[in-house]
Amino acid sequence: MKLVALYAACWPGMVLLAILNGTLREKLYGPRVPELLAHQLSTVSLMVLLAVYLWLLTGFLGIESAGQALAIGMLWLALTAVFEFLFGHLVMRHTWQALLRDYNLARGRIWPLILLWTAAAPYVFYRLRS
């Protein structure tokens, strides 16, 4: 469990990458493309940034078992979801409806892929390395 706690301490790095990614979207391509496309591009680019960060992180810290990889992924998923909704609602003052909008896959909102990748990446990288 000590290693899982260490991975929890590395989670803020994911938040920083998301902030950087969102800033790039807002400054570079967001004003030039339709909002949905900007959202989709941003989601994919964040998945790539997270893949690099998490690949390096899991290589440096290691993961001892599949169960540990799943525990890390579930912890990161919970931290990410709680942060997104609490920060988005309480700090950014977004409505719950606006926050939930990004979860509508039927309307091309692919943000849930970030949560899925956040949860799955430790296990995927554990398997690739073992």
Secondary structure, 3 states (H helix, E strand, C coil): CHHHHHHHHHHHHHHHHHHHHHHHHHHHHHHHCCHHHHHHHHHHHHHHHHHHHHHHHHHHHCCCCHHHHHHHHHHHHHHHHHHHHHHHHHHCCCCHHHHHHCCCHHHCCCCHHHHHHHHHHHHHHHHHHC
